[in-house]
Amino acid sequence: MIQPHKNQKVRMKVTGNGYQAGRVYTVVRVDTNDDTLMASDSTGKTGSWVNWDKAEPAIEIGFEFLKQHLPAASLELLSAFDGVLQLRLKDEIRDQILITLPDLKKRVLQAQITLDEQNAASSVVSDQGNNCDPDGDAFPG
């Protein structure tokens, strides 16, 4: 489970410690030292500390959730992708975009050259900032 946060809605996987399996609770305290949380029910009754892995997010962020919370233009754009949490452009969409690009080979090669130059420049800058003298001798010059 991803680290829960205060006020997150969680569904308990187990019964005990003041919790019922399958019920939704609101996280009221999180302990990052031992991966535990405390949560309260809708009446405000708080259970005992329970491991994070005994709870799961109560709201599933899927396409149905997004349809209720995003504008139509955003949903239309998202429909071109596979997945929700890790978007990947659908193969047929990607192929159609690539076909329409003029001079694709030239553009890809130029982008790679630019990236290589940027990486080389950043490594030179980081090397120039390194003035350590591992032998304790002064560098000549």
N, C-alpha and C positions, 0 to 999 in steps of 0.2 A: 504494500500500500504506500502511496505517496504520503509524505509527512502531512498529517492533518493540521488544520489551523482552527483557532478559536472561532466559534459561530458556524463552523461547517456542519452540515447535516450528514450524519453517518447512520448506516443500517448495521445493527449488531448481528454477528454471525453466531454468537453463543448465548446461552442463558446462564445467568449467575452474576454475582457482584452488583446486583440491583438492575440488571438489564434482561430484556427478553429478546430472544433470537427473532430476527426479522423486523423488529420495531425500529422506528427512526428516532434518533436522539440528536441533540445539538451539543457540539463539543464546547465545554466551558473551560477546560484546562488541558494543556499539552506539556508533557515532560519529555524533552529531547534527550535527556541523559539516559533514560532506560526505555525509551520508545513506548510510553504509555500515555493514556488520555483519560479524562473524566468527562462524562456527558450527562445532560439532563433531558428528561422527557418533556412533553408539552405542558405538564403541570408544574414544572420547575424542580421536580425531584431528581437529585443527582446520584448517580451510581458511584461505585468505587473505581479505583484505577484499573484499567484494562489495557492489555497490549494492543498496539495499533493494528496488528494483523487479525484481531478479533472483530474489527469493524471494516466496513467498506463505504465508499462515498454513496450517499443515498440518491443523488441525482446523477443519472447516466447522461453524459454529454454525447449524445448521438445526433443523427440527422433530425429526428423528431423534435428534440429539444431546440436545435438550431432553427428549425422552421418556425418555432414559436417566438424566437427572440431576435432574429436577424431580419433586416429589410430584404425585400424581394430581389434587388439587384445583387446583394451579397450571396443570396442563395443560388441565384443563377450562375454566378462565378464559381461557387463551390461545387456545383453539379458537374463541372468539367474535371473534377478531381476524384480519385479513389481514396477512401479513408476519411477520417475526421480529425484525428489527433496528429497524424503525420501525413500531410497531404502529398499526394503523388499525382501528377498530371496524367490523365488517362492516355494510354499509348496512342490511340487513334487521334486524339486532340493534338498531342505532341507532334505526331507525324504530319498532320495537316499544317501546323505552324512551320515546321522545318521546310516543307515543300515550298512554302510561299516566300521564304527568305532568299533574296538574291545574293550571289557570291557567298554562299554558306561556308564553303571550305576556307576561303580567304578570311572571313570573319572569325571563324573558330581558331585558325592559326594565329591571327593577330591578337585575339583575346589571350591565347596561351603565351605569346611572347610578352605581352603587357604584364600578365600575371608573374611570369618568370622574372621580369625586370623589377617589379615591385618587391618580390621576395628577395632578390639579390640586394636591392637597395636597403631593405630593412635589416638584413643580416650584416651589412657593412656598418650601418648606424649602430647596431648593438655591439659589434666588435670594437668600434672606436670608443665606446663608452667604457670599455673594460681596461682599466689601468692597473690591474693587479701585478704585483712583482713576486712570483712564487718563490724565487731564490733569495729575496731580500736584498738583491743588488739593484742599484739604480740602472734604469735602461739607458743605453747610450743615445746621445743625440738630443 
